Amino acid sequence: MELKELEARMHAFVRGKGWYEADSPKPQTPRNLAASIAIEAAEILEHFQWRETAVNKTELAGELADVALYLIQLASISDIDLEQAILDKLAYNHSRTWSAP
């Protein structure tokens, strides 16, 4: 599935819940979406607290999906082509060098 298809499905879900409405109890603002990414990322980290591998891959997959969905949504409502941003960042990183720790 293409990223644009995932984006369309995500928007359809959010619209279906009424979260894009002006009076929504869950306003989908860039700030709220950025906070949601950080919160969900912390939930990913919980799967590794005190261990090197996740115990429940299904639950970890769900948390990863949450982060990805919020990221896709934030990029979309911010008019950022996420696919192009990723390609640009990979190209930039390819030209960089990192010193050893």
Secondary structure, DSSP 4 states (H G I P E B T S, - for coil): --HHHHHHHHHHHHHHHTTTSTT-SS---HHHHHHHHHHHHHHHHHTTTTSSS-S-HHHHHHHHHHHHHHHHHHHHHTT--HHHHHHHHHHHHHH------
